[in-house]
Amino acid sequence: MSKDLSSANSDKNLFEVKGVTREFGRARFLSKKRYGTKALDGVNLQVQLNESLGLVGESGSGKTTLGRILVNLDQPTSGQVNFRGLNISELSGVEKKKFHHQVQMIFQNPFASLNPYRSVLDILESGFKSLGDTNRKEMREKIIELLDKVGMHRDSLDRSPHQCSGGQRQRIVIARALSVSPKVLIADEP
C-alpha cells in the first residue's frame, strides 16, 4: 500500500534531494552533446522536521532554481526530490494540491508574483478558498488577522499591488503563503 502526503506525517525527513541536476539550454541538432548551462549539479540534501536550512551562494549559483524544484514549479534534468517519502514529480492531481498546501514559496520579486488586476483581499482569499473555506465573513476576519501578523493594516485590503510599497508587497506575498498554513516555507532571498 502506498502512503500519501497526509499519512506520511511520521516521516522524519521532510525533503530528501538525491543527485538533482538542472540544465538550461538545448542540444544541437543531430548531436548528442548538450550546449547549455548547468544550474545545479548533483545536489544532495535532507531537511528534517523542525529544521531550518539556509543556502548561501553567489548570484547565479542555483539557489532559486533549487527552490523552484523543491516546490515542484520546475523539474530537475536528473535526480529526485522526495517530500515525506514521496517523489514529488510523480504526485497525482489531488496529491499535488495537498503538497502545494504543505509547501509554499516566498518569491524574491513580490511584484512579479502578484496579479496586478486583483486586490489584496482577492489575492489573500485565494489561499483560503483553495482549502475549501467559503464563508466570506470568516475569511475576511482571518485575512485581517494574517495582515496584522505580517505588519499591515486592514486599510490595504482594497488596494492593488501597484498601490503598495515594495515592503508591503513582500508582506502580501508572505501572508499569501501563510494563508494555507504550510508545513514548509521556502524563502527566496529572505
Backbone as CSV, one residue per row, in Angstrom:
resi,resn,N_x,N_y,N_z,CA_x,CA_y,CA_z,C_x,C_y,C_z
1,MET,0.847,-1.185,0.000,0.000,0.000,0.000,0.891,1.246,0.000
2,SER,0.649,2.136,-0.914,1.475,3.351,-0.969,0.951,4.387,0.003
3,LYS,1.864,5.121,0.573,1.461,6.162,1.506,1.166,7.437,0.741
4,ASP,0.336,8.302,1.323,0.089,9.596,0.697,0.638,10.683,1.608
5,LEU,0.508,11.921,1.180,1.103,13.036,1.935,0.536,13.165,3.336
6,SER,-0.749,12.848,3.526,-1.346,13.021,4.849,-0.956,11.893,5.799
7,SER,-0.702,10.697,5.278,-0.335,9.590,6.165,1.171,9.483,6.371
8,ALA,1.928,10.321,5.695,3.381,10.279,5.803,3.888,11.234,6.873
9,ASN,3.009,11.685,7.750,3.376,12.686,8.756,4.463,12.218,9.709
10,SER,4.597,10.906,9.891,5.575,10.418,10.857,6.991,10.376,10.282
11,ASP,7.149,10.542,8.968,8.490,10.543,8.374,9.306,11.684,8.955
12,LYS,10.533,11.356,9.386,11.393,12.374,9.965,11.930,13.322,8.902
13,ASN,12.230,12.790,7.706,12.704,13.625,6.613,11.520,14.290,5.924
14,LEU,11.529,15.615,5.903,10.527,16.309,5.101,10.948,16.239,3.637
15,PHE,12.156,16.712,3.362,12.691,16.686,1.998,13.934,15.822,1.960
16,GLU,14.036,15.055,0.885,15.264,14.345,0.590,15.548,14.581,-0.890
17,VAL,16.663,15.228,-1.160,17.064,15.577,-2.520,18.228,14.668,-2.884
18,LYS,18.071,13.921,-3.979,19.076,12.924,-4.374,19.600,13.222,-5.776
19,GLY,20.837,13.655,-5.856,21.513,13.817,-7.140,20.827,14.738,-8.127
20,VAL,20.236,15.826,-7.640,19.482,16.720,-8.521,20.406,17.581,-9.371
21,THR,20.172,17.504,-10.669,20.875,18.312,-11.654,19.820,19.058,-12.460
22,ARG,20.127,20.315,-12.784,19.216,21.083,-13.653,20.064,21.822,-14.667
23,GLU,19.792,21.522,-15.939,20.494,22.161,-17.040,19.514,23.004,-17.834
24,PHE,19.975,24.148,-18.275,19.185,25.014,-19.146,19.905,25.091,-20.487
25,GLY,19.180,25.075,-21.560,19.773,25.131,-22.892,19.285,23.960,-23.718
26,ARG,19.783,23.868,-24.919,19.314,22.842,-25.830,20.470,22.016,-26.380
27,ALA,20.092,20.837,-26.826,21.056,20.023,-27.571,21.036,20.509,-29.017
28,ARG,22.178,20.497,-29.630,22.226,20.910,-31.034,21.667,19.796,-31.911
29,PHE,21.127,20.171,-33.036,20.510,19.245,-33.975,21.490,18.133,-34.352
30,LEU,21.029,16.895,-34.269,21.804,15.699,-34.606,23.086,15.550,-33.796
31,SER,23.088,16.093,-32.595,24.251,15.971,-31.729,23.817,15.430,-30.377
32,LYS,24.600,14.537,-29.827,24.285,14.002,-28.502,24.802,14.925,-27.400
33,LYS,25.649,15.851,-27.784,26.244,16.777,-26.831,25.256,17.894,-26.502
34,ARG,25.186,18.257,-25.221,24.319,19.364,-24.789,25.140,20.637,-24.741
35,TYR,24.540,21.719,-25.189,25.177,23.024,-25.109,24.258,23.896,-24.273
36,GLY,24.585,24.053,-23.046,23.739,24.834,-22.168,24.458,25.151,-20.878
37,THR,23.674,25.508,-19.887,24.219,25.900,-18.597,23.709,24.954,-17.527
38,LYS,24.599,24.473,-16.700,24.234,23.621,-15.584,24.016,24.515,-14.368
39,ALA,22.772,24.641,-13.943,22.460,25.466,-12.770,22.675,24.682,-11.479
40,LEU,22.398,23.387,-11.524,22.602,22.510,-10.373,23.319,21.263,-10.860
41,ASP,24.215,20.741,-10.038,24.993,19.580,-10.467,25.105,18.579,-9.322
42,GLY,24.212,17.608,-9.287,24.280,16.533,-8.302,24.020,16.970,-6.875
43,VAL,23.008,17.774,-6.641,22.696,18.271,-5.292,22.065,17.152,-4.460
44,ASN,22.588,16.973,-3.264,22.050,16.025,-2.285,21.835,16.777,-0.983
45,LEU,20.672,16.641,-0.398,20.435,17.222,0.926,19.205,16.610,1.553
46,GLN,19.124,16.755,2.858,17.959,16.304,3.612,17.536,17.435,4.536
47,VAL,16.237,17.603,4.668,15.683,18.561,5.614,14.743,17.782,6.522
48,GLN,15.033,17.834,7.809,14.254,17.110,8.810,13.113,17.986,9.337
49,LEU,12.172,17.357,10.005,11.104,18.085,10.692,11.721,19.082,11.668
50,ASN,11.128,20.262,11.785,11.553,21.306,12.717,12.996,21.765,12.507
51,GLU,13.479,21.644,11.295,14.845,22.052,10.972,14.789,23.214,9.978
52,SER,15.724,24.142,10.123,15.873,25.237,9.168,17.150,25.005,8.384
53,LEU,17.106,25.337,7.113,18.269,25.182,6.258,18.439,26.450,5.447
54,GLY,19.642,26.984,5.436,19.935,28.160,4.634,20.952,27.806,3.555
55,LEU,20.690,28.243,2.341,21.636,28.048,1.241,22.279,29.379,0.925
56,VAL,23.581,29.386,0.863,24.328,30.603,0.582,25.147,30.362,-0.675
57,GLY,25.153,31.354,-1.552,25.952,31.234,-2.756,25.881,32.501,-3.574
58,GLU,26.778,32.589,-4.529,26.815,33.759,-5.400,25.554,33.838,-6.247
59,SER,25.312,35.008,-6.792,24.220,35.189,-7.730,24.443,34.252,-8.915
60,GLY,23.401,33.532,-9.299,23.516,32.601,-10.420,24.011,31.220,-10.037
61,SER,24.122,30.949,-8.734,24.650,29.646,-8.317,23.571,28.561,-8.213
62,GLY,22.319,28.895,-8.452,21.263,27.877,-8.489,20.339,27.829,-7.291
63,LYS,20.437,28.791,-6.382,19.592,28.771,-5.179,18.110,28.852,-5.542
64,THR,17.734,29.800,-6.400,16.334,29.960,-6.813,15.875,28.745,-7.590
65,THR,16.723,28.220,-8.451,16.372,27.032,-9.235,16.062,25.864,-8.307
66,LEU,16.882,25.663,-7.283,16.626,24.582,-6.330,15.313,24.829,-5.587
67,GLY,15.061,26.066,-5.177,13.804,26.391,-4.510,12.603,26.068,-5.392
68,ARG,12.664,26.439,-6.656,11.572,26.161,-7.604,11.370,24.661,-7.800
69,ILE,12.452,23.901,-7.782,12.344,22.443,-7.897,11.714,21.863,-6.632
70,LEU,12.096,22.393,-5.464,11.549,21.887,-4.194,10.047,22.113,-4.074
71,VAL,9.538,23.193,-4.675,8.085,23.442,-4.619,7.368,22.890,-5.855
72,ASN,8.118,22.161,-6.686,7.560,21.488,-7.859,7.078,22.460,-8.934
73,LEU,7.721,23.621,-9.031,7.426,24.561,-10.115,8.352,24.329,-11.306
74,ASP,9.411,23.575,-11.082,10.361,23.233,-12.136,10.783,21.792,-11.885
75,GLN,11.205,21.121,-12.920,11.624,19.725,-12.802,13.134,19.621,-12.970
76,PRO,13.761,18.729,-12.216,15.194,18.536,-12.415,15.464,17.825,-13.742
77,THR,16.629,18.071,-14.321,17.049,17.343,-15.515,17.302,15.890,-15.141
78,SER,17.875,15.687,-13.959,18.064,14.337,-13.425,18.032,14.422,-11.907
79,GLY,17.874,13.275,-11.281,17.792,13.223,-9.829,16.352,13.179,-9.368
80,GLN,16.172,13.222,-8.056,14.845,13.042,-7.486,14.674,13.875,-6.227
81,VAL,13.451,14.390,-6.036,13.099,15.119,-4.822,11.942,14.386,-4.160
82,ASN,12.162,13.958,-2.921,11.108,13.303,-2.149,10.637,14.240,-1.050
83,PHE,9.325,14.297,-0.870,8.732,15.022,0.246,7.962,13.998,1.057
84,ARG,8.367,13.821,2.302,7.765,12.827,3.182,7.750,11.449,2.530
85,GLY,8.831,11.147,1.830,8.995,9.828,1.239,8.398,9.649,-0.141
86,LEU,7.718,10.648,-0.663,7.094,10.536,-1.986,7.822,11.394,-3.006
87,ASN,8.047,10.843,-4.187,8.681,11.569,-5.281,7.695,12.633,-5.769
88,ILE,8.045,13.914,-5.621,7.089,14.982,-5.942,6.776,15.073,-7.426
89,SER,7.643,14.561,-8.281,7.362,14.623,-9.722,6.327,13.589,-10.138
90,GLU,6.004,12.650,-9.256,5.027,11.612,-9.565,3.691,11.810,-8.858
91,LEU,3.487,12.949,-8.217,2.243,13.182,-7.484,1.072,13.336,-8.442
92,SER,-0.072,12.772,-8.049,-1.300,12.922,-8.841,-1.890,14.305,-8.581
93,GLY,-2.945,14.647,-9.263,-3.580,15.961,-9.111,-3.972,16.282,-7.677
94,VAL,-4.632,15.343,-6.997,-5.068,15.552,-5.614,-3.853,15.641,-4.688
95,GLU,-2.888,14.737,-4.886,-1.683,14.755,-4.061,-0.893,16.043,-4.286
96,LYS,-0.865,16.520,-5.542,-0.148,17.751,-5.876,-0.774,18.941,-5.145
97,LYS,-2.100,18.974,-5.078,-2.798,20.054,-4.380,-2.461,20.012,-2.885
98,LYS,-2.473,18.819,-2.292,-2.103,18.674,-0.879,-0.660,19.119,-0.651
99,PHE,0.207,18.735,-1.582,1.615,19.123,-1.493,1.752,20.642,-1.508
100,HIS,1.057,21.312,-2.425,1.176,22.770,-2.531,0.549,23.493,-1.333
101,HIS,-0.345,22.835,-0.617,-0.831,23.419,0.630,0.204,23.276,1.742
102,GLN,1.019,22.230,1.672,2.014,21.978,2.711,3.337,22.692,2.469
103,VAL,3.640,22.997,1.208,4.926,23.601,0.850,4.659,24.869,0.043
104,GLN,5.067,26.007,0.566,4.856,27.292,-0.090,6.185,28.004,-0.305
105,MET,6.227,28.826,-1.349,7.436,29.583,-1.645,7.146,31.070,-1.564
106,ILE,8.061,31.796,-0.956,8.003,33.253,-0.923,9.041,33.723,-1.930
107,PHE,8.568,34.307,-3.023,9.451,34.668,-4.124,10.219,35.954,-3.837
108,GLN,11.380,36.069,-4.473,12.257,37.220,-4.287,11.604,38.502,-4.786
109,ASN,10.940,38.452,-5.927,10.338,39.638,-6.519,8.823,39.599,-6.320
110,PRO,8.317,40.250,-5.268,6.886,40.157,-4.986,6.018,40.784,-6.069
111,PHE,6.517,41.813,-6.740,5.685,42.469,-7.740,5.397,41.522,-8.906
112,ALA,6.388,40.732,-9.287,6.207,39.798,-10.403,5.306,38.625,-10.027
113,SER,5.182,38.325,-8.730,4.381,37.167,-8.326,2.972,37.536,-7.858
114,LEU,2.612,38.818,-7.953,1.265,39.262,-7.574,0.501,39.717,-8.817
115,ASN,-0.749,39.316,-8.918,-1.582,39.716,-10.046,-1.954,41.189,-9.870
116,PRO,-1.538,42.043,-10.808,-1.787,43.482,-10.657,-3.261,43.873,-10.797
117,TYR,-4.087,42.964,-11.288,-5.509,43.268,-11.504,-6.398,42.805,-10.359
118,ARG,-5.786,42.240,-9.309,-6.562,41.769,-8.162,-6.213,42.595,-6.934
119,SER,-7.188,42.761,-6.067,-6.942,43.490,-4.824,-6.213,42.577,-3.835
120,VAL,-5.671,43.177,-2.792,-5.008,42.410,-1.743,-5.986,41.396,-1.157
121,LEU,-7.237,41.805,-0.952,-8.257,40.893,-0.427,-8.432,39.689,-1.348
122,ASP,-8.571,39.922,-2.656,-8.727,38.819,-3.612,-7.525,37.889,-3.598
123,ILE,-6.335,38.470,-3.548,-5.101,37.671,-3.553,-5.057,36.761,-2.330
124,LEU,-5.390,37.303,-1.171,-5.319,36.514,0.056,-6.487,35.542,0.201
125,GLU,-7.633,35.885,-0.360,-8.777,34.972,-0.316,-8.504,33.680,-1.067
126,SER,-7.693,33.752,-2.116,-7.469,32.567,-2.949,-6.899,31.391,-2.153
127,GLY,-6.020,31.660,-1.193,-5.478,30.589,-0.355,-6.551,29.921,0.482
128,PHE,-7.392,30.724,1.106,-8.459,30.168,1.937,-9.466,29.393,1.090
129,LYS,-9.774,29.918,-0.095,-10.717,29.228,-0.987,-10.166,27.890,-1.433
130,SER,-8.851,27.817,-1.657,-8.255,26.550,-2.086,-8.366,25.480,-1.004
131,LEU,-8.524,25.910,0.238,-8.710,24.972,1.354,-10.174,24.612,1.563
132,GLY,-11.064,25.232,0.775,-12.491,24.953,0.900,-13.225,25.921,1.805
133,ASP,-12.549,26.951,2.258,-13.152,27.962,3.122,-13.998,28.895,2.251
134,THR,-15.300,28.938,2.487,-16.163,29.756,1.629,-16.943,30.825,2.376
135,ASN,-16.904,30.825,3.688,-17.615,31.838,4.458,-16.830,33.145,4.382
136,ARG,-17.354,34.099,3.597,-16.624,35.349,3.333,-16.336,36.142,4.604
137,LYS,-17.272,36.150,5.555,-17.067,36.910,6.786,-15.908,36.318,7.594
138,GLU,-15.902,34.982,7.732,-14.815,34.323,8.467,-13.479,34.501,7.741
139,MET,-13.527,34.399,6.400,-12.305,34.582,5.617,-11.738,35.972,5.833
140,ARG,-12.609,36.969,5.802,-12.157,38.352,5.968,-11.513,38.544,7.334
141,GLU,-12.093,37.956,8.374,-11.526,38.049,9.716,-10.141,37.383,9.768
142,LYS,-10.017,36.207,9.124,-8.730,35.509,9.094,-7.690,36.315,8.312
143,ILE,-8.129,36.953,7.228,-7.221,37.751,6.407,-6.728,38.976,7.175
144,ILE,-7.626,39.626,7.906,-7.236,40.780,8.716,-6.234,40.349,9.790
145,GLU,-6.474,39.188,10.388,-5.553,38.636,11.390,-4.186,38.335,10.755
146,LEU,-4.219,37.784,9.544,-2.984,37.473,8.815,-2.220,38.750,8.461
147,LEU,-2.936,39.771,8.001,-2.295,41.053,7.690,-1.637,41.642,8.926
148,ASP,-2.320,41.540,10.049,-1.764,42.036,11.306,-0.461,41.295,11.654
149,LYS,-0.439,39.985,11.427,0.761,39.189,11.717,1.956,39.624,10.879
150,VAL,1.698,40.067,9.643,2.809,40.473,8.777,3.045,41.980,8.811
151,GLY,2.350,42.691,9.704,2.598,44.113,9.904,1.915,45.041,8.915
152,MET,0.739,44.640,8.425,-0.019,45.503,7.519,-1.372,45.831,8.134
153,HIS,-1.941,46.942,7.703,-3.232,47.396,8.210,-4.346,46.941,7.280
154,ARG,-5.533,46.770,7.849,-6.682,46.321,7.067,-7.077,47.302,5.966
155,ASP,-6.627,48.542,6.051,-6.930,49.528,5.003,-6.360,49.117,3.647
156,SER,-5.387,48.225,3.649,-4.746,47.816,2.396,-5.539,46.753,1.636
157,LEU,-6.625,46.244,2.216,-7.387,45.156,1.587,-7.921,45.504,0.194
158,ASP,-8.326,46.744,-0.011,-8.911,47.129,-1.293,-7.891,47.681,-2.283
159,ARG,-6.633,47.722,-1.895,-5.582,48.216,-2.776,-5.153,47.148,-3.780
160,SER,-4.577,47.611,-4.877,-3.918,46.720,-5.841,-2.443,46.682,-5.484
161,PRO,-1.727,45.644,-5.912,-0.292,45.567,-5.578,0.505,46.815,-5.974
162,HIS,0.177,47.433,-7.098,0.952,48.607,-7.531,0.730,49.824,-6.630
163,GLN,-0.303,49.777,-5.780,-0.571,50.862,-4.840,0.141,50.647,-3.503
164,CYS,0.915,49.574,-3.416,1.637,49.243,-2.188,3.133,49.433,-2.399
165,SER,3.832,49.712,-1.326,5.298,49.845,-1.406,5.910,48.459,-1.613
166,GLY,7.202,48.435,-1.918,7.905,47.167,-2.102,7.840,46.290,-0.856
167,GLY,8.014,46.896,0.312,7.937,46.151,1.569,6.538,45.608,1.833
168,GLN,5.524,46.406,1.496,4.140,45.937,1.661,3.839,44.780,0.714
169,ARG,4.336,44.873,-0.511,4.127,43.771,-1.464,4.776,42.490,-0.942
170,GLN,5.972,42.621,-0.355,6.635,41.441,0.213,5.792,40.855,1.345
171,ARG,5.195,41.702,2.152,4.344,41.225,3.244,3.098,40.524,2.706
172,ILE,2.555,41.016,1.600,1.383,40.372,0.976,1.755,38.970,0.509
173,VAL,2.927,38.838,-0.115,3.391,37.533,-0.585,3.577,36.577,0.597
174,ILE,4.120,37.067,1.687,4.293,36.242,2.889,2.934,35.834,3.440
175,ALA,2.004,36.792,3.524,0.654,36.481,4.024,-0.030,35.461,3.126
176,ARG,0.136,35.595,1.806,-0.475,34.632,0.882,0.080,33.230,1.134
177,ALA,1.382,33.123,1.323,1.998,31.824,1.592,1.487,31.244,2.912
178,LEU,1.330,32.080,3.918,0.868,31.617,5.232,-0.623,31.286,5.266
179,SER,-1.389,31.776,4.304,-2.847,31.602,4.317,-3.277,30.139,4.272
180,VAL,-2.437,29.252,3.758,-2.804,27.832,3.688,-2.171,27.018,4.819
181,SER,-1.569,27.700,5.795,-0.916,27.053,6.946,0.057,25.966,6.514
182,PRO,1.076,26.338,5.727,2.002,25.328,5.218,2.895,24.744,6.318
183,LYS,3.409,23.558,6.050,4.373,22.915,6.943,5.790,23.412,6.639
184,VAL,6.018,23.818,5.367,7.337,24.234,4.919,7.225,25.535,4.161
185,LEU,8.086,26.493,4.488,8.208,27.740,3.729,9.582,27.782,3.095
186,ILE,9.612,28.041,1.808,10.870,28.210,1.098,10.939,29.672,0.694
187,ALA,11.895,30.381,1.258,12.013,31.819,1.010,13.200,32.085,0.097
188,ASP,12.929,32.710,-1.039,13.981,33.066,-1.992,14.473,34.462,-1.658
189,GLU,15.711,34.595,-1.242,16.297,35.871,-0.827,15.484,36.533,0.294
190,PRO,15.350,35.873,1.433,14.527,36.423,2.510,15.089,37.708,3.077
